[in-house]
């Protein structure tokens, strides 16, 4: 027969799970358009990353307009 274990109190349980809390996302500022972006990614508004143009935003805008028109 096993020995009886003691009850785990709420404070002990919660302190064990203290690292489960959510952290706020860090944001960087785009060098070109001053928009808030996630670090290490191209800016979705202007398409620049580290001072260089990576994405062609005009093509993306035209494509989304065309897709929305086709869905209607």
C-alpha positions in Angstrom: 0.0 0.0 0.0 1.4 3.4 -1.0 1.7 6.3 1.3 -0.7 9.2 1.0 0.7 12.2 -0.9 0.0 15.8 0.2 -2.3 18.1 -1.7 -0.7 20.5 -4.1 -1.7 24.0 -3.2 -2.9 26.6 -5.8 0.1 28.8 -5.2 2.6 26.0 -5.8 0.8 25.0 -9.0 0.6 28.6 -10.3 4.3 29.2 -9.5 5.2 26.1 -11.5 3.3 27.5 -14.5 4.7 31.0 -14.2 6.6 30.7 -17.5 3.5 29.9 -19.5 2.5 33.6 -19.7 2.4 35.4 -23.0 4.9 38.0 -23.9 4.3 41.1 -26.0 5.6 41.0 -29.6 8.6 43.1 -30.4 8.2 45.5 -33.2 10.8 47.3 -35.4 10.4 50.5 -37.4 10.7 50.4 -41.2 13.6 52.7 -42.4 11.6 53.9 -45.5 8.0 54.4 -44.4 8.3 54.5 -40.6 5.7 51.7 -40.2 5.8 49.2 -37.4 6.9 45.7 -38.6 8.0 42.5 -37.1 11.8 42.2 -37.1 13.7 40.3 -39.8 10.9 40.6 -42.3 10.2 42.8 -45.3 7.8 45.7 -44.8 4.3 44.8 -46.2 3.6 48.4 -46.9 6.6 49.5 -48.9 8.4 46.2 -49.6 11.8 47.2 -48.3 14.1 45.2 -46.1 17.3 46.6 -44.6 17.3 49.6 -47.1 16.7 47.4 -50.2 13.5 46.9 -52.2 12.6 43.2 -51.9 8.9 43.0 -52.7 7.0 44.6 -55.6 4.0 46.0 -53.8 2.2 47.3 -56.9 1.9 43.7 -58.3 0.5 42.5 -55.0 -2.1 45.3 -54.9 -3.2 44.7 -58.5 -3.4 40.9 -57.8 -5.6 41.4 -54.7 -7.9 43.8 -56.5 -8.3 41.3 -59.4 -9.0 38.5 -57.0 -11.6 40.4 -55.1 -13.3 41.4 -58.4 -13.4 37.7 -59.5 -14.9 36.6 -56.2 -17.9 38.9 -56.5 
